[in-house]
């Protein structure tokens, strides 16, 4: 839970969980305001549920639902009324906190100068510059306010979005580029496996978003509510619009923690952890050190997920530590994989199986985690049409994953909810000036950081070709990389493309991808983080220059 204070009486936050409400009560909040319509995205807690949680902790509750991008005067009036009625301090929430902040800002018109309102929001991490006209006059509707415009709009300030923006700037520094990203922190997520294995410190995987934003781009700290590709615009959660000549969509993939019954209430305690979260990856290492016997369960949900090897990485590093400590023989290690195979590229299965046998891991295929009871330390799996419940001392969960709701519900999405692009050029199949990449793209490659590193220069080159009236010529071969940490000090460097084709970056005499090696470990632990911060996010395309199709 990330709470930002606007005034002594009001703070705002992204979506709250039951545990967050309990913490808010302990922090002294006396009321909760829900600014999300029910059913806005799958797994979202309803207003009725949130009201019950608030009441159980002695807090008042109000539901002021607002559709993202459509804040009207009636919505503002209702928010103002609720703020006047509830005892302070109050915590308001929506998907990212932007709608709640916007409602507060518009409710202050007439009682606070526009500049003060904007500065207050900015200090909390919310850029409401697009609302200036309404804040100054209170007469402009979102549709009347003049939209921002740019040559290129990039949706998503994660790895794929920033790498693409940087590659574009390196090619043409005269471009006017806007990056839309609501988060104020930027994470190097591949490092979280190493955090969970006691190799990295979590704080070294996170930097302020402002520090990694490419020089020369404009950053809008807001969330996208919807796309209108036929009008070449996107609408933000505060109702403002941003126009473009070309659009890059790189929103990542959504972690659906709520899809596993009981998980959100116990994640980060009761022996339940995950390397897929900045907050809980350190807890993985705490558990690994504490467990001396019993049962350790590791889960992998149905595809697609980002870094399909990460569930195994957590398991192998844990087993390696237990083996070194002489306690592995006392631990029943089980890998519950919703899929039917250990790894999707057959060449890497034999060396992985050697470690499975070395660590005595019990492989459970077609076994999907569906529920967790933290207090009882039990996990329930769906297997062979039935359900099996098992006790655990440690449970490492990989959450189910899906396309972000604002993308899945848009005209840019395919049937699965991802940006519907050509798998070779990364150009949208219906809107030629739209490109998609990263975990939010529809390409059938492994969703890895390495894939985004290869895709970004291809999108940059093809997008500029389209703006120049030319055909896209840079091609993507589906490259992805999964450095499988099979033990502390050795990695199996799996590199492959579409159809499972092996695509090694190095000659075999340097790195043999099907054999665990010390050099591969050094690549992941020492070289790749440095390359990420100083190369990929700076538009330096080391070993990532695009290949091209032959001209007709």
N, C-alpha and C positions, 0 to 999 in steps of 0.2 A: 504494500500500500504506500503510495507516494502522496502525501498531503501537502498542499501549498496554501499558505495563509494569505488571504486577500485583506482582511481587516481583523481586528480583535474579535469580532462577532461572527465572521464567516471564513471558512476554509473550503477548498475544493479538492477533488480527487478523481482519478479514474475509477472504474467499476470496483465496488466493494464486495468482499466475501463475508460470510458469517464471522469468521475469525477477525476480519478487519473491523467489523462493528463492535465486537467485544473489546478490541484494542482502543477504538475511538471512545468508548465509554470509560475505559481506564484513563484515557488522556483528558477526560473532563468534558467531552462534547455532550450537549444536552438534547440535540436534535439532529435528524438525518433528513436530507432532501434528495429524492430520486428524480433526476431529470431525463431518464430514459423511458421511452415507450416500452411496454412489455413485449417480449418476443422480437426485439430488435436483432438479436443474433442467437443461434442455437446455444443452449446451455446457460443462458442468462437467467439469473435469479429474478423472480417476479416481484412486483411491488408488494404483493400480499406477503410473500415470504420475507422480504426485507423489513416490512412493518412488524412482523412477528419477532424477528431477530432484535430489532430496535427496542420493542416493548419488553422483551425478556431481559434487557440490560437497563431498563428504566429511562429510555430515551423516547422523545416524541418523534413522529415521522410524518412527512408530507410527500405526496407524489405530484410533481409538476412536469409531466412528460412533454418533451419537445422533439419533433422530428428534426434530425440533423439537417442543417442548411435552410430551415424554414421557421426561424424565430419571429413570431408576429407580436403586435402590440398587446394582444390578449395574454400571450404567454408571459410577457414582461410584467404585466399587471398582476398576474397570479403569483409570480415569483416574489414581487414586491410585497404582496399581501402576506404570503407565507413567512417571509423574512421578518415582517413586522409582528407576526403572531407568535413565532417560536422563541423560546428562551434561548439566549446565546450562552456559549458559542455553538454554532451550527456547522455541520459538515455536509456539503452538497456534492453529488457525484453524477457523472455521465460516463460515456465510453472512455474519454481521455481527460475530462475536466474542462474542455473548451466551451461546451454548451453552458455549463454551470457558470463559468466565468463570464461568458457573454451575457447571460441573463442578468447576472448581478450588475455588470457594467451598464446595460441599458436601463436597469431600474434606478440607477444613480443620476440619470440625466436630469438636469435642473437643480440638483443639490450638490453637485461636484463638478468642477471644470473638466472638460474632455481630456485635457492633457494629464490631469491627475488620475483620471480613470485609466487611461492608457498606460501610464507609468506604473500604477498599482498592479495592473494585469501583467505587464512586462516583467516586473520584479518577481512575480510568481511563475514566470516562464511561459506566459501566454501572450502571443502577438495579436492584438485586436485592431491593428492599424486599418484593416479593411472596414471596420465599423465606425471610423472617424466621422463620416458624414452624419450618421444617425446619432452619434454621441454629441455632435455639435449643434444639430438642429432638431433632432427627434422627429423629423418629418420624412426622412428617406426610408423607404423599405429596402430589403436586401436586393430586390430586383432593380431599384432605382439607383443604387450606389454604383459608381463607375468601377468596372472590374479591373483588376491588375492584368497585365499582359506580359508575355515574354516570347522570345524566339522558341525556347524549349522549356517545358515544365517537366520536372522529374518528381514523381510521386514515390516517396520513400527515401529516407536518409540513412538507410542501413548500408551494408557492404556493397550490394549491387548498384544501388542508386548513386551513392557517392563516387564509386569507381567510374561509373558511366559519365557523371558530370565532370569529373576530373579529366577523363579521356577526351571529352568534347572540348573542354577549355584548352587542353594541350594542343588540339588541332586547330582551334580558332578562338583566339582570345577576345574577339569582338562580339562573340555570342552573348546574348542576354538570356541567362538561365535562372530559373527559379526552382529551388528544391523545397518541397512541402514535406515537413516532418514534425510531428508533435513532441517527440521525446527530446529531453535535454541531455541525455547520456547516450554514449555510443559504446557498444560492446564488441569485443573480439570473442565471439562465441566458441570458435574451435578450442580456445584455451580452457574452457570449463571442464573438459575431460581431464586435463592436467591438474586443475584445481581439485577435482574430486579424487585424484590420485595422489594428492599431497605434493605435487611438483611445482605448481604455480600458486601465487597468492591472488585471490579474486580481484583485489583492487588494481592489479596490474593488467587486467583484461578490460578495464573500463576507463574511458576518457570523456570529458565534456564534448557534447555534439559540436559546439561552436569551435572547438580546437581542431576538428577534423573536416569541417566544411571547406570545400575547395575555394581558394582565393578567387574572387571575381564573380561568384554566384550570389544570388539573393536567397535568403532563407526565410520561408514563412513557417513559423512555429504553430502549426495547426494541423488538424486531421481532415482528410478528404471524406465528404459525405456521399458524393455521387459523381458520375461522369456523364457528359453530354458530348460524345465524339462527333455527332453530326453538326454541332455548333462550335467545336474545338474549344470547349471549356470544361473545367472541373468546378464543382461546388464544394466549399468548405463547410465545416460544422457550424460556423457562425452565420451561414447564409450567403457569404460573399462568393464571388466567382473569380476564377483565374483563367485567362485565355492563353492560347498557344498556337504556334505554327506546327510544332511537333511535340509529341507526348511520350515520355518514358515511364512505364509503370513497373515499379519494383517494390511492392509493399511487403514482401516476405510471406511467411506462412504463419497461421494462427495456431497456438498451442491450446488444445481443447481439454484443459484439466478437468472441467466439469463433466466431461463425458464418462468419467470413471466415478461411479457413485461413492461418495464419502471421501474422495481424495483431497479436495480443497480444504476440508476441515482438519486434516491430519498431516498434510505435506509440510515437511520441515520439523516434524517431531514424531514421537512414538516409533522411531526406527524407519520412517518413510522419507525417502529423499529422491532427488533427481538432479543429474548434471545438466539438464535442459533449462535450469534457472540460475541466474546470478546469485540469488539469495540462498538457494539450497545446495549448490555445488560444494561449498565448504562443509556442509553437514554430512555429505557423502564421506569425506575424508575422516570426519569425527567418528562416524559409525564404523568405518573400516578399521580404525585403530582400536575401537572399543570392543568389537565382536571377537570373541575367543572361541565360540562354539555355537551350535544351533543351526538355524536355517537362514540362508541368504537367497532371496529371490530377485531375479532381474527380468524385466518385461520389455517386450518390443511389440508395438501395436501394428495394425495393418498399414500398408503403404498408401500414400506417400508420406514420408517423414524426412526432415532434414538430417543429413548425415546418418544414413542407415547403418553405419558401422558403430555409431556412438554407444548404443546399448551394450554391444559386446566390449567396447573399449573399457567402459566402467567395470565390467565383470572381470576382464583379464587383469587389469591393474589391481583390483581388489584381491583376486586370487594370488597374484604374485606377492603382494604384501603378506597375506596370511601364510603363504608357503615359506617366505623368508622368516616369519615369526614362529614357524613350527606349529601352527594351529589349523592349517588347512584340512588336515585329516579329521578334525573335529567339527567341520562345517559342511553342511549339506548345501551345495551350490546348485541352483536350478536356473536354467534360462528358458523362460516362457515366451516363445516367439509366435506371433499370430500367423506368420508365413510358414511355408513348407520346406524351406531350405535355410542353411546357416548363412549363406551369402549369395548374392545374385549373380556373381561372376564365377564360373566353375573353377577357373585356374587357382583361385585363392582359397577354395574350400579345403584341400588337403593340408596345407600348412596351418590353417586355423584349427582343423580337427586334431592336429598334433597337440595343440595347446588345450583343447577341450579334454583330451585324454590325460594330458599331463596334470591338469588341475582337477580331474575327476568331476567334471561338470555334467549334470543331468540335463540333457537337451529335451525340451518339451515343445514340439512343433504344433502348429495350428491350435495354440493355446492363447487366448486373449484375455487380458486383465479387464474385468468389468466392475469390480467393487473392492473397496478397502475399508476395514474397520480398524482404525488406529488404536483405540483403547484396548481392543481384544487382540490386536496384532494378527489379524487374519486377512487374507487376500482371496478373492473369488475369481476364478477363471472360467471362461466358456470354452468347453472342449467336447468335441464329438457330439454336438447337439445337446449336451447337458452342461451342468455347472459343477465345478470342483472347488472346495474351499480349503486353503492351506494356512497353517500358522507360519510366522516368520519372526526372526530376530532383526533382520534388515531387509528392506524392500526398496530396490531402485526402480523407479517408474520412468518409462519414456511415454509422454502423453500422446494421445491421438492428435493428429494435426489435420488442418483443413485450410482452404482459402479464406482470407479475411472477408467478413460479411459484406462490407461496402464494395468489394470487388466482385464477389460471387453473385450479387444482386444487380450487377451492372451490365450494360450491353457489350462490354469488352470481354466478358467471361465465356468460357466454353461450358459444356454441360456439367463438368466437375467443379466449376467455379474459378478456374485459373485463367490468366490472360491468354487469349486464344491466338497463338502466334505460329508462324511457320518455323518448324524445328531447325531449319538450316540458316535462315536469314534473321530470325527473331522479330520479323515484321508481322504486325497484326494481319489476320487473314481477311478482315473486312474493312479496316481503316488503315490505309497505307501510311499515314503520318503518325501512327502509333506503334510503339515497340514495347516488348515486355521481356523481362529477364529475371534471373534469380529464383528464389524459392516460390515466388508467386506466378511464375511462368508455366505454360502448359507443356513445355518440352519434356520428352520422356527420358531425361537424363537423371543421374543421381543429384539430389539437391545438396550440393556442397559449396563451401566457400571457394574451392578451386574452380568449380563450374562458373561461378559468378565472375571470378578473375579472368577467365577466358572469354566470357560472354560480353563483358563491358566494352572492350575495344571493338568488338563486332557490331554492337548496337551503335556505338559512336560513329563508326565509319559508314554504316548503312544508312543511318538517320541523316547524316550530312549529304549523302548521295541523293536521298529522296528530296531533301530541301533544294538541291541543285537541279532537280528534274531528271535524275539519273536512276538506273536500276541498282538495287543492292547487289554488291558483288562479294562482300565478305561472308564467309560460311563458317558455321559452327558444327563440329563433328560429334557433339555430345560429351565432350571431355568432362570427367569428374575425377576427383581423387579422394581416397579415404585412407589416411595414415592410421592403420590399426595398431594400437598400442597393446601388443600381446604380452609384454612384460616391461618392467621399469628398465629402460636402457636399450630396448629393441622395438622396432616397428616394422610391420609388414606394409609397404607402401603400395597400395592398390590404386592403379591409374587405368582408367578404361573409358570407352565412349559408347555411342549408340550400339545396341546389339551385343554388348559385353566385349567389344573389341578392345584388346589391350593397347593402351596408348602411353607407353613409358616416356618419361621426360629425359631420362639419363641412359647412357649405354649400360649394358649388364655389368661391365667391369667396374662401374662406379656404384650403381645401385641395382640389385636384382629384385624386381618387384614382388616375386613370389617367394622370397626368403626374408625372414626377419633379420634386420641389420641395425647395427649401432649408428651408422651414418644416417639412416632414415630417421632415427630418434633425434639426432642432432638437428636434422632439417626441421622437424616439427617443433622441438623445444627451443631452438636458438634462432634459426634462420627465418622461418615462416612468420612469426610475430613481427619481426623487424621489417620484413618485406611488406607485410600488410600495412603497417602504420606509415612507413616511409616510401613505399612503392605503389601498391595497388590504390590506396586512397589519394595518392598524389598524381595519378595519371601516368605513372611510369610502367610500361607494359613489358617488364622483364619476362622473357619466355612466354609471352602471351600475345604476340603479334598475330593479327588475323591472317588466316589463309584465304584465298580467293578462288572463286569459280572461274573457269576459262570463258573469255568473252566469245559470244557467238560470231 
